Amino acid sequence: MCGIVGWYSKCHQKDDKKVLKKMVRTLKYRGPDQKGFYFDNNMFLGHRRLSIIDLENGMQPMSYNGYTIVYNGEIYNADVIRDKLKDKYTFKTTSDTEVILIGYIFYGVKILDMIEGIFSFCIYHDDKLFLARDRVGVKPLFYYNKNNNFMFASEIKALLKNKMVKPIINIRSLQELLSLSPSRIPGSGVFKDIYELRPGHYMIFENSKLSIKRYWNVKNRKCNDSFLDAKKKVFELLTDSIKRQMISDVPIACLLSGGLDSSIITAICSNEYKKKNKQIETYSIDYEDNDKFFEKTKFTVSRDDQFINLMCNKFNTIHNKKIISQRKLAKYLRESVLARDLPGMADIDSSLLWFSKEISKDYKVILSGECADEIFGGYPWFYRPEVMNRECFPWLDSIESRSMLLRKDLRKKLNLKDFLNQQYENIINEVPKTKNKDDYKYKKLFYLNMTYFMPTLLERKDRMTMRASLEARVPFADTKLIEYLWNLPWNYKFYNNTEKGLLREAYKDILPSEIAYRKKNPYPKTHNPIYADLITKMLKKRLKNKKSILYKVFDINELNKLIETKGESFKDPWFGQLMTGPQLLAFLYQFDVWAKMYRVELNI
């Protein structure tokens, strides 16, 4: 994995190369192994490399015959494409970077239909830029296009390092942050004039004009597969995805929570390692003294330890359990804002950031179970009527409560509810239509999750792991699997009236039954009251500064109520099932930290 930066201008100034290098420097942690630059009259390119494939020869920017590429990602079928091209070109490296570059030279935009993997890249040739992003958006790509300057980067912070790009938050930015956060509108960079290329899209910048086109989306197709056919097909597709994503010239490890998704990945990886007389290493995270304070809820029904031990014993893994202290959990809230460039998922982010840094002491690559719930129907809004039948985004039931936190003069001005409803309508209009009303209802949920909820978790995974110079691969985000599941009947996925019933049935013969039928648990969070005390004190301290953005946006009386009750006065989860109580206080703390660190200009 890597960090990429580019700046096109026909009026580059004397110091612009220094500015480009500063922009690249902000992404050092995404690629600590190597750095590289390309400069011509109009185009400046920069790259930071985390070496995973062809450690010696994969240096970037890479050029051939007038074409130059900067690329972030992994192509899992690079060997297949390389074989197709071997009669036309003699490859000089075994890197997937060269495969994309040469593939584009021979196939043009059609190369996007051929490659399977996670990626964002730019190819520059003959004063033309071609940029593309993977189908589901595992790898990021932000851009700025104004005043005859076109810039792009893996992260927002790199763009903001250029003084042309201002950290302006306007009315629309604030509406997005306060109604949808930590999710984002597809294509939005939140800051004024900063955008993100949407997943499954490419763009061309030529003759000062920018054009954007979609090259991939789910499509309605007739599927006559029986449940047994579907079970077999899912096993084949997912197992193949896991095996392909094990490709690496450095050792890999797996995250293991003892849940269904991570256990499937661990089982397949362990079996592959066993063929080579090796053991796979696994990692899990827990919180200091969580055993003393854990309480069952309708979402979190059990602790992970016994299930992790069951998997480790059956598959002979070398397991590493990492326990984060409450103080480190609070401390890393600040750096996780820097990682994301925006206020995020509070300690759900900070714990993953710390965890990733622990893993990166030993590994550069991990496999993780993100995206399974979105495509197999694991969340409550897929099957609980009271959640599923909400009028808008089913994981956002807090819009009225969110609005009440605002200053009174901003409640009407921002009109969060109408803004949220408009974004919902915009995305629903993209859903491929079908005549079957029941089928369409579930396809809407699938599409909402694929375009909003899933990218939020993928963004979290990319930013927190890459901040630790760790590459995270997500086998469930395989587009062949997604395309197949899109057209399967819902009752297959909810087989036996069980969340992710199809996935459970597909892997029940290789997993312990306790794992195959374990109730879904969300990502673990702390239950320790020490954390609530810490974050309450931290937020109080931020509020001592009367110039804080919190005073400009929120009703201070409402914030004081939150502090007095340690978040309990806000009754609805801020987002999904996780951000309640102390997590909301932590979000507000992050909001203030972010505004100060990024020198946010509030233009409302």
N, C-alpha and C positions, 0 to 999 in steps of 0.2 A: 504494500500500500504506500501511498505517496501523497504529496501536496503539490498542486499545480497552480501557476499564475501566468497571466498573459496581459499585455497592454499594447493595443494597436492605436497609433496616431500618426497622422501625416505631418504633425508639427511638434515632434519631440524636442524637448529643450535639453540644454547642456547637462543638467543634473538628473535627468530622468532615469538613467541607468542605475544611479544610486538609489532612487526611489523604488525601482523594480526590485532591487536586491533587498531593500527593507521589507517590501511586501512579502518576498519569499522567506525572509528570516522569521517572520511571524509563524510560519508553518514548519519550523525546524523539527518539532516533535513528531509531525506526521511522517517525516523521512530523515532520521538522524544519521543515516549511513553515508549518504552522498548528496551533493548539490550540483546543479548544472544550469547554464544559461545559454540563450541564443539571442543574438541581437542583429537586426538589419535596420535599414533606414526607418521603416514603419513599424515593424513587429518586434516586441520584446517578449521573450518567454523565459520562465523560471521553473525549476523543479527541485523538490526534495524527495529523496528516495529511502524507503524502507525495503531492504533487499530480501526478497523471498524466492524468486525464480531467477536462475542464471546470475548468481551473485557477482560474477566477474565482469559480465559483458552487457548487462542491462541498463547501462548509464543513459540518462536522458538530460536534455532533449536529444532525440534520436533523429537523424536526417538521412534521406536517400533520394538522389535524383531530383533535388529541389523541393522535396516534401519534408516537413519537420513536425514531429509529434511530441506533446507532453501528455502524460497518461497516468491516471490513478485507478488501480483496481486489479482484478484477476480474471483472466479468461480461462474457463475450465475445459474448453474444447479446442485449445490452441493447437494441439497436435493434429486434430482432424483438418483444420483449415491449412495448417502448414503442409500437410500431405497433398491437399488440392492445389497448392501453389508451387510445389517443388519442381514441376516441369517448366515453370515460367521464371523461377527466381531461385538463386542459391542462398539459403539463409546463412547468416554469419553468426547468429546467436541462437540460444534456445529460449529467449525471452518472449513473452506474449506481446510485449510492446512492438517488436518487429513484425509480428503476425498482423497486428491491427494496421500498422503503417503500410505494409506491403499489400495487405488485403484491401485497404482503401484505394491504393494506387490502381489495382487491377479491377476491383468491383465497385468502387464508388460507394454511394450511400447503401447499396445492397449488402455491404459487409455487416450492417447492423442486424440484418435478418439471419446472419450466419453465426455470429458470435454468441456464446452463452457464458454469462458471468456477471460480475459487478464492475461497473466502470464509469468514469467520466474522462473525456479526453478532448484535445484540440489538435487538429492537423492544419498546418499553415502551408499554402502553396500558391504562388503566382498572385500575391496580394489578396488572397481569399482565405477566410477562416471557416473550418467545418468543426462544429462542436457537438458532442452527443453524450447522453446519459443513459445508464442501464434501465431496463424495463420497469422495475419497481422502485428505483431510487435508493439503492443501498449506498451508492457513492454520491457525494454532493457536487454541485456546480453552480456557483453564484456569478452574477454578471452586472455590469453597469454600462449604460450606453447613453452618453450625453456630451454635448459640446464637442462633437467630432473625436471623442475618445471612447473606445470600446475596451473594457477590462473584464477579466474573469478570474475566478480563484476558487479553490476548494472550500474556503471558509470566508465569512463576511469580514473578519478582522483584517485579512490581507488587503481587501479593497479599501477599508477605512484607513489603512496606513498611507494611502495616497490622499493628499490634501484636497484633491478635486472632489473626493467623495465625502460628504458631510454626514455625521451621525444624527440626522434629523428624524424625529418622531412626530408625525402629524396626526390629524384626527383619525384618518383611516388606520394608521399604525396602531394608535391607542385602542381603537375599536377591536382590532384583530388581537392585540395582546390581552385585552381584558375580557373578551367574549370567548375566544377559542384556545388561548394559551393553556398548556404548552404546545398544542398543535398549531400549525400554520396553514394559511390558505395555499393550495397548490400553486407554485410559481412565485410566491411572495418571499421577499427577503426582509419584510417588516419595515426596515429603514427606508425612508423616501429615496426613490431612484435605484434601489437595489432589488434585484429579482433573482429567482432561481429557475434554471431550466427544469421543467417538469420531467418526472420519470417517463421513459418511453418516447422522448422527443429528441429531435436534433435541431440545430440552428446553423444558419449560414450568414456570415457577415462579409459583404462584398459591396464595393462602390458606396460605402457609407450607409448601406441599407442592411437591416437585420430581418431575416425571415425565419420563422419557427414552424416546424411541422411535426406531427405525431407519426411515429413509425410503428407503434405497438399499442394494442389495447385488447382486452378480453372480447371475444366474439361469441354470439349465440350459435351453437351448432346442435344438431339433433344427436342425442346419445341414447343408444338402445342397450347399453351394457346392463347386465343383471347386477345385483349387489355383489355376488361372488366375483364377477368380472371386475367390478370396481375395486373390490378389496385387493385383488391380485395386481391390478394396474397401479394402484396407489403404492403398494409395497415396492413394485419395480421402479416406479418413477422416483420415489423418495430415496430408496436405497442407492439408486444410481447417482442421484444428486449428492448424497453424503460421500460416496466413494470418490466422485469427481472432485469434490471440494477438499479432499485430503491431499491433493497434489501440492507439493512444496519441496523446495530444496533445503528447508530448515525443518526441525521437528515441530509437531503440532500437539495441541492438547484439547480437551473438551471441558465445557462448563457442565456441571452435573448438580441439579437441584433435587433429584429423586422424583421429579415429575415425569409425565409421559413423554414430552417432547425432547428434553435433554437426555432422557434415558434411551430413547430410540437412537439418537445420534451416537451416544456412548457405546451402545451395544454393537452397532455396525462398525464403528472405528475399532473397538476392541477386537472384534472378530477378524478384521483385516490385519491388525497388528499381530494377532496370534499366529497367522499364517507365516509371519516373518520371525516368530519366536520373540516378539517384543510385547511390552505392556504399555497401554495408553495411560497418560496421566490425566487426572480429572481435578476440577476445582469447584469449591462451593463457598458461599459467603453466609455468615450469620453475624448477629449483633451481640455485643457485650451484655451478658446477663439476660439474654432474651428468654432463656428457659424459665426464669423466675417470674417473668411478667406476661408471658404469652397467654392470650385468651382466644378461644375459638370464636369465629364469626361465621356468617353464612357464606362469606367469600374465602376466608382463610380457615380451613377446617382442621389442619394438622401441621405439625412441625416436620421439617425435612429429614432430620438425622437418620431415623430408622430406615427410610426408603433409600437414602444415599448408601448407607451401609449394606443394604440388601443388594443393590446394584454392584457395588465394589466387590463384594464377595462372589457374586455370580460371574462377573466378567473380569475379575482379577486386575482391577485398575489400581494404579498408584494414586491415592487420593490426598488432596491438600485442602484442609478446611481453614479458611481465613476468617478471623473474627475481628470486626472493626469496633473500636471503642466509640462511645457516645461523643467524646470530645473531637475525635478525628472526623466523625460523621458531620459534625457541625462545622469544623474547620474547613473541610473540603467543599462546603457550599459555595465559597468564594471562587475557588479555582474551577468548579464545574460551570459557573457562569462564563468564565473565560473560555472554557472548552466549547460551549454551545453558542456564545456570542449573544445570548438572550437569557432572560430568566426562564428556568426550565421546570423540571420535575422534582425540585428541591432535593431531599435526601435520597430519593430514588436515583438521582443523578450522582450525587456526591459519593454514595456508597459504591456505585459501579466504577467511578473514577479511581477511588482508592483501591478497589479490588483489581482493576486492570493494571495498576502500577505494581501490585504484588505479583501478579501473574507474569508481567513483562520482565521481571528479574530473571526468569527462566525460559520464557517462550516468546516468540514473535507472532505466532498464529494460534487462534483458538476457533473451535466450532461451537455455535450457540443455537438455541432453539427458537429464536424470534420468528414470528409470522405464522406459527402453527394455529394459534387461536383465531386469527383473522380469516384464514382460508378454510379451516375445518369447523368453524362455528363453536369456539370454546367460551365465548363471553356470554354473560347473562342476557344481553340484549338480543341474542340469537334465539333464545328459547323461553325467557320469562316474560309473560304477556305484559306485566306492569312496566317493564323496561322497554321491551320491543316495540310497544305501541306509542311511545312518546312521539310528539309531533316533529321533533327536529333531531339533531345528533343525539343518539340514545345514551351516550356516555356523558352528555353535558346536561345535567338536570339542575344546574345551579345558576342559571342566567339571571333569575330574579334576585337571588341572594348576592350574586356578583354585583349587580347594578346598585344594590343598597349600600355597598361598601364605598361607592363613589361619592365625591363631593356633590352636593345637591345641584349645583349649577352645571355639573357635567352629565348628570343622569339623562336629562332630556337631549343635551347636545350630542352625546355619544349614541344614545338609543340602542343599547347593546342587543336587545331582543330582536329588533327589526334587522339589525346588521347580521346577526347570527342566522335568522331565518332566510335572508337573502343568499348567504353563502351556501346554506343547505339546498336551496332551490337551484342555485348555479351548478352544484355538483350532481344533483339528481337528474338534471337535464342531460347529463352526459351518459347516463346508464343505458346500455343497449336495450331497446324495447323488446318485450315479449308479450304475446297475447294471453298467456296463462297468468292470471292475477296473483295466484299464490306463488308461482315461480318468480314473478317479477318482484314480489315483496321481499323475498330472500336475496334475490340478485341485488336489489337496492342496498340491503344491509352489507352484502359482500363488497359491493363497490365503495360504499362509504368507508368501510374498514380498510380497503385496499388503498384509498386515496387520502385518507385523513389519519386514522388511528395507527395503521401500520407504519407510515412514514415518520410519525412522531417517535415511535419506539426505535425505528431504524436510525433516525437522526441521533437519538440518545446513545445508541450502541456505537455508532461511528465516532461521534465526538469524544465520548468518554474513553473508548479504547484507544483511539488514535492520539489522544492527548498523552497516553502512556506508551506511545510507539508500539501498539499492539494491533494486529490485524484480526478482525472478527469476521468469520464467514457464517452465513445463515442459510443452510441447505433447504429450509422450508420455503424460502423466497425464490424457488425455482419456477420459471415461467411455464415450463411444460406441465408441471404439477398444477400450477394455478389455472392454466387454460383448461385442463381436464376437469378440475373440481368445479369450475364455473358452470359447467353444463350438466353436472350431476344433480339428481333430485335431492331436495333438502332432507327427505326422510332417510336417505342413505347416510348422510353425514351425521344425522341425529339417530342413528340406528339404535334400537332397543331403548328409545327415549333417553339417551345418554349423550351428554356433550361430547363432541368429537368421537362419536360411536364408531364411525367408519375407520378412523385412524387406530382406535383401540383394537378393533377386530383385525386389522391388517397386520398388527405386530404382536398380537397376544401370544403367539406360539414361540416367540424368541425372548419375551420379557417375563419376569416373575408376575404372576397374576395380581399381586398386590400393587404392582406398578402399573400394569395395563389398565386396571380399573380404579386407580387412585383418583379421587376427586381433585379437580384443578385447583391449584393454589396460585395466587398472583406472586409477583416478585416479592421477596420477603422485605418487611420493614421493621423498624424498631418499635418495641412496645414499652421501652424503658422510660419512666417518668423523668429521669435525669436529662434526657434529650429535650423534652418539653421545657424543662427549666432553663436549659442552655439557650435554646432558640428564643425563648421569651426575653431573656436578658439581652441577647444580641439585637433583637428588634427594638427593644426599649432604647438601647444605646443609639441606634440609628436615628430614632425619633427625637433625640436631643438636638439634632441639627435642624433648625427651623427652615433651612433652605432645601431640605430633602425633597425629592420628587414626590415622596409619599404625601406631603402636605399639599402639593399642587394637584394631585389626582384623587386622593382618597379622603373620605370623611374621617377626621381625626377621632371623633367620638366613637365611631364604629371600630376603628383600629384599637382604641383603648379597651373597648369591650372584648375584642379578640385577645388582647394581651392579658387582661384580667382573668379570662376563662381558659387561657392557654389554647385558644383556638376553638373551644367547644361551643361558643356562641354562633358559629357558622355551622348550621345543621347539615347542609348538603355536601357531599364530596365535591371538591373543586374540579376534579377531573377523574373520570373512570371510577375505580373502586379504591384508589390508593391515597389521594391527596386530601386528607382530612386532618382536623386538629392541628398538631404541630407542623404538618407538612404545608398547610396554608400560611402559617407564620413564617416558615422558611422560604416560601415563595415570595412573600412580601419583602423579606430581608434581601433575597436575591434581586428583586426588582430595584431596590434602592442601591445595592452594590453595583448592579449593572449600569444604572443611570450615571453613577459617579465615575466608574472606571472607564466607560465609553464616552464620557463627556457629552451625554445625550442633550441635544437641542430640542426642547419641547416647543413645537410650533402648532398650538391649538387655539 
